[in-house]
Amino acid sequence: MMQHMLAMLPHHVEAAPNNGLDTDNLAKWLRDIFGPLFLVVVSIVAIFFLFTREITRFVQFILLAIGIGVIFYVPNIIETTAKAIATALGIKTS
């Protein structure tokens, strides 16, 4: 029985190439999915703070949202900032 099932399997099945993960496309995909969702949530919360007249919390939230948005939408901002800080401290980077 088992030999009959093995004879039915195609013999030309090959494994997928092992090129590693493509993180550039993953990051783009995540930005495409979560970017609009992020903007909707920020808009709803900002409108809530405006209608409740909590201007201080509104300003704090907008500044935090801008910071998170910059980190989210600018791909190399963390690496660039880390290198700039290391250079300013006199640490050699490669």
C-alpha positions as semicolon CSV with decimal commas, in nm:
position;residue;x (nm);y (nm);z (nm)
1;M;0,000;0,000;0,000
2;M;0,272;0,248;0,097
3;Q;0,479;0,171;-0,213
4;H;0,176;0,237;-0,430
5;M;0,126;0,582;-0,266
6;L;0,493;0,670;-0,309
7;A;0,475;0,578;-0,676
8;M;0,197;0,834;-0,722
9;L;0,404;1,125;-0,588
10;P;0,573;1,344;-0,848
11;H;0,947;1,295;-0,859
12;H;1,027;1,641;-0,987
13;V;0,935;1,830;-0,670
14;E;1,220;2,060;-0,572
15;A;1,281;2,257;-0,259
16;A;1,245;2,634;-0,266
17;P;1,573;2,826;-0,287
18;N;1,714;2,929;0,049
19;N;1,783;3,297;-0,010
20;G;1,686;3,416;0,338
21;L;1,412;3,656;0,438
22;D;1,336;3,959;0,226
23;T;1,287;4,215;0,503
24;D;1,261;4,510;0,264
25;N;0,936;4,379;0,123
26;L;0,818;4,280;0,471
27;A;0,870;4,635;0,600
28;K;0,689;4,778;0,296
29;W;0,402;4,535;0,345
30;L;0,372;4,626;0,713
31;R;0,375;4,998;0,628
32;D;0,105;4,943;0,366
33;I;-0,114;4,752;0,613
34;F;-0,059;4,940;0,939
35;G;0,003;5,289;0,801
36;P;-0,360;5,370;0,721
37;L;-0,472;5,199;1,043
38;F;-0,227;5,415;1,241
39;L;-0,360;5,731;1,077
40;V;-0,722;5,637;1,150
41;V;-0,649;5,567;1,517
42;V;-0,452;5,891;1,555
43;S;-0,733;6,087;1,393
44;I;-1,003;5,936;1,614
45;V;-0,808;5,994;1,935
46;A;-0,712;6,349;1,832
47;I;-1,076;6,434;1,756
48;F;-1,178;6,289;2,093
49;F;-0,926;6,512;2,275
50;L;-1,043;6,817;2,081
51;F;-1,411;6,757;2,155
52;T;-1,343;6,703;2,526
53;R;-1,138;7,026;2,526
54;E;-0,827;6,860;2,665
55;I;-0,583;7,072;2,469
56;T;-0,277;6,973;2,675
57;R;-0,339;6,603;2,619
58;F;-0,415;6,672;2,252
59;V;-0,078;6,844;2,203
60;Q;0,104;6,567;2,392
61;F;-0,070;6,301;2,185
62;I;0,002;6,476;1,855
63;L;0,372;6,510;1,941
64;L;0,388;6,142;2,038
65;A;0,203;6,042;1,720
66;I;0,442;6,247;1,506
67;G;0,741;6,079;1,674
68;I;0,598;5,732;1,620
69;G;0,503;5,821;1,262
70;V;0,857;5,936;1,183
71;I;1,003;5,614;1,321
72;F;0,742;5,409;1,133
73;Y;0,758;5,584;0,795
74;V;1,131;5,666;0,772
75;P;1,299;5,325;0,738
76;N;1,658;5,406;0,840
77;I;1,593;5,672;1,104
78;I;1,700;5,457;1,400
79;E;2,022;5,340;1,233
80;T;2,108;5,693;1,117
81;T;2,038;5,841;1,461
82;A;2,246;5,575;1,636
83;K;2,541;5,637;1,402
84;A;2,511;6,015;1,456
85;I;2,511;5,974;1,834
86;A;2,807;5,735;1,819
87;T;3,000;5,978;1,597
88;A;2,919;6,267;1,832
89;L;3,049;6,063;2,126
90;G;3,367;5,983;1,935
91;I;3,294;5,614;1,889
92;K;3,416;5,470;1,559
93;T;3,148;5,301;1,351
94;S;3,197;5,084;1,047
